[in-house]
Amino acid sequence: MALLLAACGGKKEADKEDRITVPKDPFPSTYAAYPNEPVFISNATIIDGEGALIEKGSLLILDGKISAIGKDLEAPADAKKIDASGRWVTPGIIDNHSHLGAYPSPGVSSLSDGNEISAPVTAEVWVEHSVWPQDPGFTRALAGGITSLQILPGSANLFGGRGVILKNVPSRTVQGMKFPGAPYTLKMACGENPKRVYGYGGGRYPGGAPYSRMGNVAGYRAAWIQAADYKRKWDKYEAEGGDAPTRDLELDTLKGVLDGDILVHMHCYRADEMAQVMDISKEFGYKVTAFHHAVEAYKIADKLADYGACSSMWADWWGFKMEAYDGIKENIPLVHKAGACAIVHSDSEVGIQRLNQEAAKAWADGKKIGINIPEEEAWQWLSLNPAKSLGIDARTGSLVPGKMADVVLWSGNPFSVYSKADQVYIDGALMYDRSDAAHRPVSDFELGQPGEGDLK
C-alpha cells in the first residue's frame, strides 16, 4: 500500500509539472540603463521628493543609483563634479497619463493607434503593441524633465486595454523602454466617452453596447462576473489539475486584476461616478489604483482618501464637455489637503513638456484660498505619488539612497515659469543636457527631416 501511495504521489507531481501555465509577461522588458559615471552635485537646493527641502545640499549618484544626499558630503575622487549654485535638483517627473507613441507626432490618422473601438470591452489589447518608439514626443518630454511615463489606451471603451510603464530613453523597440519589473495596468473609462462612441452611433455595436451611464455600469459588472468565473476555473485547474480551461485574452487581463497583479487606472470625471465605481470594485474584490482627470475629486476627497485611490488631475482643464463642467482650479490642493493621493498628469503631447508649470499653477491656486503647501511637498504630485499609482515607488519617485538615479537639475526654482531642465539623468545616465547638443537625443524619424536652417 505504501508503494502504491508513493506511486500516486509521484503521478500527481508529474501532472503538476505538465500543467499549462499562462505567461504573465510574454513581452518582457529588455531595458538596460545607458552607460553612466559617478556624479556629485553640490551647492544645490534639493527637493528630495519625500517632502524635504535641503538648502546648499549635495547629491551623489553612483552605479546608476542615489548613493547619498544631504549636506557636507565629500565627493569621490573619480566623480564628475557639478557646482549647482543657484540651481535646483528634483526627482525626475513621472507622467502617469500619456498617449505618446500610441498617438504620436505627426498626428495623422495612419498613426492613430490608441483606441480599439471594435467593442465596449477590449481588455485583450495591450497598448505597447501600438507604441511607436520613434515618436518625437518622447524627446520633447525628456527636455521637460520626464524620466518615466505610463502609456495608456484611449478612453472610448469601458475596458480599453492594458497600459505600459516606460523609462523615457531612446530605443529601437518598446521592450527596450519598458520599466523593468513594473506591473501592468488596465485602462477603464466611465461616463460620456463609452456612451458617445457606442450609444450615439445608432446601434453599430449590438449585443451589449452601452447607451447610458446605467448601461456602462451593467457592462462593467457583466465583464467582472465573467472574469470571476474564469478565475475560479483557472484556480481549480492549478490546484487540482484535469482539463485546462480555454484561454481568453480578454479574461486573462481581467483575471490579472482580480489576482492583484494588474493595477486599474480609470478615466472618470464626476464625483458620483467615482463613488459608484468604488462600490463596484468592492463587489468584485479589486481596487482602483487611480482615477484619471477626476475634475470633481474635490467633492469626495475624503472618500478617496479612505478608499486609498489616487486622483490624477489637470491643473485647470475644465468645461470642454458636461462631465468636465464642474472642475475648479483648486482641485489638486483640496485633494492633497484631505490626505488623499494627488497627481498632476498631462494627457497631452504638449502639456507633458511642462508638467512642472502645471503643478506650479495648482500650487498657486491653492495658496490663493489659504492652502499653504510647501513646494517640496507639492513636488510629490509629480514624482512620488505617480510612482505609487504605478507600483514603482520602491524604486523611483524620490531621491532616496538605493533608488534609481532619475534626477533633474533645473536652472532655477522648478515652480517658476522661467526655469528649464538643464540636465536630466535616468538611472544615473545623462540623457539630456540643454547646453550640449550631443546629449539632446533626436528620434530616428526626425533624422533627415528639414531643419529650421534648411527652410530659409
N, C-alpha and C positions, 0 to 999 in steps of 0.2 A: 504494500500500500504506500509506504514511504517513497519507493521508487516511482510509482505512478504519480503521486502528488508532485514530486520533483519534476517529472516529465511535463506535467500540465503547467507548472510554473514556468518552465523553460519555454513552452509554447506561447504562453501569454507574453513573456518578454520579447520573443521573436515577433509576435504580432504587433506589439507596440512599436518596434523598430521599423516595421513595414508600413506603418500608417502614413497617410497623406498629411502633409503639413502645408498650411497656407503661408507663403512668404510674406513677411511684414514689410520688407524693403527690397523689392525686385529691381529697383533703380538706385543703387547705393551711391552715396557721395564719393567722389574721387578728389574732393578738395584737399589741397596741401598748401600750407602757408608759403607765401613768397619768401625769398631769402631776406634775412634781417640781420641787424648788428645791434650790439648794446647801445642804448641811447640814454643819456642823462639830461633831463630838462630841469633847469634851476631858475629861481627868482620869478616864478610864475604865480599867478592867482589861480588856484586849483579848486575846481568843483569835483568832488570825488564820486558823485552820483548816488551816494547814500544819505545825502543831506548835510554834508560838512563842507566848509569853505576854508582853505588854507592859504593865507597870505604869504608871499615870498616862499612858496613851497617848492619842493623838488620831487621829481618822479623818475624812477629808474625802470627801464624796460630791458629785460634780459631773456634771451631764448624765446622771444615772442610772447612773454607773459609780463604782467605787472610784477616787478620784483620788490620794490619799496616805494613808499610815498610818505611825505612828511616834511619836517624842517631839519636843517642842519645835517643833511645826508652827505656822504662823501661819494664822489664819482669814481667808478673803477677806472684804472689807467687806460684800458682799451676801449672805453665807451666814447661814442660821439657826443660832444658836449654842446648843449644849446642854451644860451642865456636868453630866457624868455621875459626879461624885464618889460613890464607894461603889457604883457600879453596874458591870455587865459588858457587853461587846459581843462578839457572836459572828457568824459567818456564819449565814444562815438555815438552818433544818433542812430536809433533803430526805428524805422518806419514800419509799423505793423499792419499797414493797409496800403498796398501799392499794386498796380497792374503793369508795371514795367515789364517789357518782354512779351507779355500777352496782348497788350495794346501798345505796341512800340511806335517809335517815330521812324520814318514818316507815317502819319496817321491815315493810312489808306485802307480800303475795305479788304484787300488781299492779305493784310497783316493783322486784321481784327480777329483775334482768336480767344477772347476772354469769356464769352458766353456760349454755352452749349444749350440752345433753346429748342432742342428736339423733344423735350418733355419737362414737366414741372419738377421731377425728381431725377437728377443726373449725378448722384453721388458716385457713380462709377468713373467719372472723368477726373483726371489729375492735371492741374494747371501747368505743372512742369513740362508736360508734353506739348504745350503751346509756347513756352518761354523761348524767345529768340535772344541768345546771349549777346548778339551784336548790337542790340538796341542802344543808340547813343545816349538814351536817358540814364543809363547806369553811370556813365562817367560824369554826366551833369550832376547827378545826385551825389556822387563822390566829392565833387567840388563844394557841396553844401554840408559836408561832414557826415554823410550817411555811410555807416560801416556795415550794417546788416539790414535786411528788409524781408517782410513777408509778401509774397506774391499770391494774390487771391484770384479765383474766378470772379466773373461779374455777378450781379445780383438779380438776374432775370428769373431765377428758379427758386423754388422752395429749398432745394438742396442743390447747390451749384457745383459741388465737387471738392476735391482736395486742394488745399493750399500748400505752398512750399516756402521754406525759410532759406534765404541765400546770404552768403557773405558777398559784399559788393566789390568783387575783384574781377578783372578781365579773365575770360575763359573761353575756350572753343566750344565747350558744352555746358549745359545747365548742371550736369552732375559735378563739374569742376567748380561750381559756385555753391552747391548745396552745403548748408551749415552742418558739419558732421555731428551725427547723433541727435539732431533736433527732432522733435516729434512732428508727425504730420498734423495738419489741421483740416477741418471741414468748414466750408463756407455755406451758410444758410442765409435766407432772407425772408423778412416778413413785410407786410404792408402793401404799398401800391405797386411795387415792381412786378411781383408774380401776377397780381390782378391785371395789370396793364398788358403784360406780354401775352398772357393766356386768355383772360376773360374778355378783354376788349377786342380781341382779334376775331370775334364772330364764330367761336367754337371750332377753331382749327385743330384743337387738340382734344378730341373726345375721350371719354373714359377716365375722368379724374382730374381734369384741368380746373384750377380754381377760378371762380368768377367774383369772389368776395373774400373778405377777411375771415369769415367763418369757414369758407372753403379752404383757405390757406391752413387754418388750424386743423381741419379734418385731414388735409393732406399730410401734415407733419405726423399726426397720430397714426394714420394708416401705415405710413412708412416705418415708424418705430415699432408697431405691432409686428410687421413682417420681420424686422431686424431682430426683435426679441425671440421670435420663433426660430429664426436662422441660428442665432447664438445658442439656443437650447440644443438644437440638433448637433452643432459642432462640439459643444461642451460634452454632450453624451458620447459622441464618437471618440473624442480624445480621452475620455475616462474609461470607456468600455470596449472600444473597437467596433467591429462589424462593418457594414457598408458605409462608405464615406458619403456625406451629403454632397449634392451637386454644387459646385462653386458658383457664386453670383457676384460679379464685380461690384455692383451697387451695394449689395448687402455686406460684402467684405468690409467696405468703408464704414457702414453704419454699425456693424458689429465691433469694429475697432473703437468707435466712440463708446459703446456700451462696456467694452473691456477696459476703458480708461486709457487707451493708447493714443487716441486721436482727439485733439482739442477742438471744441466748437467755437467758431467765430461767426457772429450773427449780425447781419445788416438789419438794423431796427431803429426807427426814429422816435416813435411815440412811447410815452411812459406806460400807458395802459397795455400796449402790446408787449413791451419788455416784461411787465409783471405776469402776463399770461404765459409767455414763453418760459419764464422761470417755473411756473406751475407745471407746464408740460414736461420740463426736464426732470422735475421731482417725480412725476407719474412714471417715467420710464427709466429713471436711475442714471441719468447722465448730468453733466454740468456744462453750462455755457461759460466759456472762459472769458469772452469779451463781447460786449455789444458795440457794434460799429456805427458811427455817425451819431446816434444817441443824442439828438438835439434836445430831447426833453428829459435827459438823465437827471437834471437838477430837481425835477419834480419828485423823483423816487430815489434820491441819492442814499437815503438811509436804508432802503430796501436792498439796493445794490451792494452796500457795504455789508449788510447782514448775510446776503447770499454769497458774496465773495467774487462777484464778476467785475472785471474792468470795464470802463467806458472809454472807447477810442473815438475821439471827437475832433471836430474842426474848431478853430478859434472863433470864427464869425460867419461861416456859411449858413444861410437860412433862407426860407421863403421861396425857393425855386419850385416847390410843389407843396400841396396842402399838408402833408405829414411833416414837412420841414418848416411849417409856418411859425410854430411857437418856440423857435430857438431864441436864446438870449446870449449875449456876449460873455456873460458871467458864468456860463455853464460849467466850464472846466474848473475854475477856482471853487465854485459851490460844491461840486462833486468831491474835490480834494478836501474841502473843509469838513465834509460829512464823514471823512475817514475811508472813503471808497477809493478804488484804484483809478486814477485819471491818466489818460494818454492823449497826446497830440498826434494826429495822423494826417496823411496827405490826401490819399485817394486821387492824386493828381501828379502828372509828369512834370508839372511846373512847380506846384507847391512843395514837392519833395526837395527842391533845391534850396529852400529857405525855411525849413521847419523850425529852426531856432527863432526866427522872427514871428512865426505863428504862436509859438509858446510865449514869446515876449508880449504879444498882443493880449493873450488870455491873462497873463500875469498882471498886466497894467489894468485891464478891465476889472479884475478882482480888487486891485488896490483902490480903485475909484469908489467902490462900495464898502471899503473898510476891511477887506480880507487881505491882510498883510502877510503874504507868504514869502519867506526868504528866497532869493533867486536860486541858491544852492539846493533848496528843497524842491522848487518848481522844476529844476532840471530832471528830476525823476520822471516827469511826464514824457521825456524824450529818450530816456535810456533804460533805467531800471524797471519802470512799470511796463513798457512794451516787452522787455525781456521776460518779465514774469508772465505776461499773457501768452508768450510763445514757448514757455517751458525751458528757456535757456539762461535764466538769471543766475544760475550757479556758475556760469562760465563767462558771461559778459554782462554789460549794462552798468558796471561801476568799476572804479579804479581801486580794486582790492587785490592785494598780493595773491598771486596764483591764478587770477583770471586772465583771459585773453587780453593782450595789449591792443585793444581797439580804442584809439586815442585821437583827439583833435586838438591841435594847437591853433588858437584863434588870435587874430591881430589885436583884438580888444575884448571888451565885455560881450559875450555872445548874445546877450539880450539887447544889444544895440543894433540898429539898422545899418550902422556904418561898419560893423565888424565882419570880417570874412575868415574863412578857414585858410590858414597859412599852410599847415601840413596835416595830413590825415594818415594815420598808421592803422593797419589791420593786421592783427597777430604780430605786431612789432615791425612789420614791413612798411616802409614809406611808400604808400600807394598814390599820394597826391602831394605836390609841392607847388604852391602858387607862384613861386619865384623861379622855378626850374622846369622848363618845357620837357625835359627828359622824364619827369615824374608827373606829367599830366597825360594820362592814357587817352588814346583815340581808338574808337572801335574800328574793327576791320571794315565795316560798312562805310565809314567816313573816309577811309584812305582812298585817295584818288578823286574825291569829290572836289569841285572847285572851291577854293578858299576865298576869303574876302578880297585878298590881293589879286586873285586871278580874274575877278569880275569887273575890275576897274577898266 
